[in-house]
């Protein structure tokens, strides 16, 4: 188990790395807007010649994420790459590759009615009854107060029909409207327990990290708020990592300006990972 170093400012370790691979929800946004200090931090990384990559398990397409940054005054020049699980899912559905080679065209949509663009321009149709679907798709919860129980009837029906469950990321919790909430990964886990087949994409899969890091030289620091996806993904590739403590694990790690290393180590042990650093929020 490596020593976890608490830091207050990213600038303290920035000279040790050439590339910074960041998460989205819980790192740069709380589901409402930019977290304070993030814009200044991104600009400082860029001004100091650092390569900045954004990799998220969000179901949003890359164009929507780019629009979010532009709306909040962050230039696209800051990033060398932006990639999302939603973008990867769109591509795989388009070319019918891998697990999607044999899925039908009709899907039953669970969760938020917001259009994430995953099916935009593709020959897939939403249906309003589970029995008319070829697979179940979930992007995010309909409401921050949603519990797993709200989705059980549809899951039970789908499992009985042998339908696959598709979601863009496998996070079990995320941010929506500034609050931590249930995420599709938790619903997918429940569906698997019920005997259903699940298809998830994104972190911690090494393939998505390698795609974003293609052509990167020098040392890499992965910064994320999720031990199961961000930090696990970094460890699978033997990359250094930094945990943002005021992300999805904030209820356990606390909201202190200086992160609690003992709690970080305890929680990391539960996930069988160990970040190199912990920071409360991203700041230069």
Secondary structure as GFF3:
##gff-version 3
##sequence-region A 1 284
A	DSSP	beta_strand	5	6	.	.	.	ID=ss1
A	DSSP	alpha_helix	11	14	.	.	.	ID=ss2
A	DSSP	beta_strand	19	22	.	.	.	ID=ss3
A	DSSP	alpha_helix	38	47	.	.	.	ID=ss4
A	DSSP	beta_strand	51	56	.	.	.	ID=ss5
A	DSSP	alpha_helix	62	71	.	.	.	ID=ss6
A	DSSP	three_ten_helix	76	78	.	.	.	ID=ss7
A	DSSP	beta_strand	79	84	.	.	.	ID=ss8
A	DSSP	alpha_helix	85	95	.	.	.	ID=ss9
A	DSSP	three_ten_helix	98	100	.	.	.	ID=ss10
A	DSSP	beta_strand	106	110	.	.	.	ID=ss11
A	DSSP	beta_strand	125	127	.	.	.	ID=ss12
A	DSSP	three_ten_helix	130	132	.	.	.	ID=ss13
A	DSSP	beta_strand	135	138	.	.	.	ID=ss14
A	DSSP	three_ten_helix	148	151	.	.	.	ID=ss15
A	DSSP	alpha_helix	152	161	.	.	.	ID=ss16
A	DSSP	beta_strand	164	167	.	.	.	ID=ss17
A	DSSP	beta_strand	173	176	.	.	.	ID=ss18
A	DSSP	beta_strand	179	182	.	.	.	ID=ss19
A	DSSP	alpha_helix	184	193	.	.	.	ID=ss20
A	DSSP	beta_strand	198	200	.	.	.	ID=ss21
A	DSSP	alpha_helix	206	213	.	.	.	ID=ss22
A	DSSP	beta_strand	220	224	.	.	.	ID=ss23
A	DSSP	pi_helix	227	231	.	.	.	ID=ss24
A	DSSP	alpha_helix	232	236	.	.	.	ID=ss25
A	DSSP	beta_strand	240	244	.	.	.	ID=ss26
A	DSSP	alpha_helix	250	253	.	.	.	ID=ss27
A	DSSP	alpha_helix	261	271	.	.	.	ID=ss28
A	DSSP	beta_strand	277	279	.	.	.	ID=ss29
###
